[in-house]
Amino acid sequence: MKGTIFVTGTDTGVGKTHAACALIRALRGQGLKVGAMKPIASGCEHTADGLRNDDALALIAATGRPLAYADVNPYAFEPPIAPHLAAAAVGVDIDLAVLDAAHARLAADCELLVVEGAGGWRVPLSAQAAHAGYAGWVAGHGWPVLLVVGLRLGCLNHALLTAESIVRRVPLVGWIANRLPPEQPAWRDNVATLTQQLPAPLLGCLPPDGDAAAAIDGSAVLRALCGA
């Protein structure tokens, strides 16, 4: 197959990168050549090679391939704040054409490209109301979305509201539950509730430790993508 899947979350800190890396490894286990992209990253550190983001580096490592960092993470910002605020702090306008060009280069060299967003689904990329945020950029391409739900207090409301917004724009092909520490006493009940109410299948429940990739059904992910 050939395509892109966009990984978003119910909020920041819910484990999008953890889930995206597990997803990449699970898809590689299905025999696919997988690429990765973290289009915009804040909270980057200065290195001898320039600003680098731990999430972007983890995604590259998960692919097992020497991807060009500048393509994986075209916009890297030092302040650990919302993307449009981090960009404004250094006088940069986020250009969707730059993101599209990097995406095209990565997609040309893989069968499936996993693109991880920043924060949640509706995170803006500019202070201008008319500018497409992540949701608009993804919808413009029609990419299917996978939702990461961090199992913590408030996750039911956040997951249902996020899914409601996603399905208005693009296919929601599935969701992944991430068991965040400290573990919710009723996490199984929350997973059961979301399994009943979310309009997409549960594709994995990541443990707080151990092999996260093994917790994702790679074949189910491919079936969901083929049906999107």
N, C-alpha and C positions, 0 to 999 in steps of 0.2 A: 504494500500500500504506500501511498504518498500523501503527506498532509501535515497539518499543524494542530496541536491541541494546546489550549490556553489554560494554565493553572491559576486559579484565583482562590481567595480565602474569605471567610466571614469577617475577618479583621486582621490587623497586624499581629504578629506573634502567635499565630495559630499553627505554624509548622508548614507553611507552603513549600519552603525549600526542602525540608525533610521529606515531605510527600512527593515533591517533584523528582528528587533524586531516587527515591524508592521506585517511583513510576518508571523512570528511565531505565533503571536496572531490571525491572520486571519485563519491560518491553524488549530490552536486549536479550533477555532470557527466552523471548519468543523468536529470536533470530533476526530482529530488526536492527538496521543501522540507524541509531538515534542521535539527534542533535539537541542542543539546549540553548536557550536564550534568556537573559535577564535584562530586558531592554533599558531599564532605568533603575539605578541603585543609589540610595543615599546611605550614609554611614560607612563610607569607604575610607581606607587607610592609605597613607602615602608609602610607596615602596620605590625601589630603584627603577621599576618599570612604569611608575606612575600610580595613579589612584587605583586601588583594587578592592573588590568587595568579596567578603567571605562566601556569600550565597552564590555569586557567579562562579567563583572558583570551585565550590562544591559541585555545582551543576556540570562544569567541564570535567571534573574528575569522574563523575558518575557516568559520563558518556564513554570514558576510556579512550578518548581521541584528543589530539592536540589542536583544539579549536582556537581560532584567533580571538584573543580576549576583546579586542575592539569591536568585533562583530557580536560576540555574546553579550557584551555590556557597553553599548554605544555611549550611554550617558552615565557617568560615575561622579557622584558628588560626596563631599566629605561630611557635611552636617547630617546627623541622623534624624531628619525631619521629612515631612511630606515632599514628594518629588518636585512639585511646582514651586514650593517654598525654597527647597535646596537649590533649584535652578536659578530662581530669582536672586538668591543670596550671592551668587557669583556672576550675575548678569547674563545668564544663558536662557535662550528660548528653546524649548524642546520642539524639535521639528519632526513631524511624523514621517516625512520623506526620508529622513536619516534612518529611522527605525525600519521603514519598509525596505530600504536598500540592504541593511544588515540582515534582515530576515530573509531576503531573497538569496543572498550569498550562502547563508547557513542552510536554507531549505534545499538548495541545489545539490548539496553534498550529503544528504541523508534521506532516509525513507520517511521518518516521522520526526518532526521538530516539536520539542516541549518548550513552550514559552511561559515563563513565570512572571506574574505581575508583581506590583508593589502594594503593600497594604491590602485593602479590600477592593471589591469589584468596582465601586464608584469613585475611586481615588482620582482627583483631577490631575491633569498634566499641565495646566496653565491656569492663571487667575482669570482669564477671559472666559466668560460664560459660553461663548460660541465655539470655543476650542474643544475638540473631542478629547475626553478623558480616556482612560483605559477601556471603559465599556464601549465608547464610540469607536475607538480604533479597532477593537476586536470585532465589533458588529460590522464595521465597514468591510472587513475581510470575510465575515461569515464563519469564523473559526469556531469549532465546538469547544465547550468549556467544561472543565472538571473543577468541582468545588471542594476545597479542603475545610473541614469543620473541626475546630479545636474543641475538644470536649471539656468545657468549663461552664461555670454559671453564666446563663444568658445565651448559650449556644443555640437553643431551640429557636428563639425569636430571630437571632441574627442569621441563622441558616435559612429559615423560611423566607425572610424578607429578601435575602440575597438571591435565593433561587427564583423568587417571584420577579425580580428585576432582570435576571439573566434570561429567563425563558421568553421575555417580551422581545428580546433582541436576537438571540442565537440559541442553538441547541445546547441544553445541559445534558451531557452524555453520562454523567455519573458524579458520585461524591466519595470522598475518603474521610473517614473519621480518624482523628489523631488524639490518642490518649495522653493529654498533657499532664505533667506533674504540677501540683500534687493531684493524684488521681481522684476524679469525682467518685463519690461513694455509689452514685446511681448512674454511672456511665452506660451500663448495659441498657437501662431503661431509656436513656436519652437516644441511644443508637436505635432502639426498637421504635421509638416514637418518630424519629426522622426517617427511618426506613419506610414507615407507613405513609408519611406525609410529604416527603420530598418527591418531586416528579421525575426522578431519575434513580437508577440502581446504586446501591452501595457496592463499591468496587474494592474496598479494603478497609480494615481497621488496624491502624498502626500501633504496635505496642510501645510502651515507654522505653524499652530497651530491646535488644535482639535484632534480628534480621527483618527490617521494615519491608524490603522488597518482596520477601516471601509472604508477606501479609496481603499483597496485592495480586489479584487474579489477572495476570497479563492477557490471557485469552479472552476474558470477559471485557477487558478494556478494548481490545481489538474488535470484538463483536459490537460493542457500543459505538465505536467510531464508524464502523461500516454501516450502522443503521442510522447515523446522524444525517 
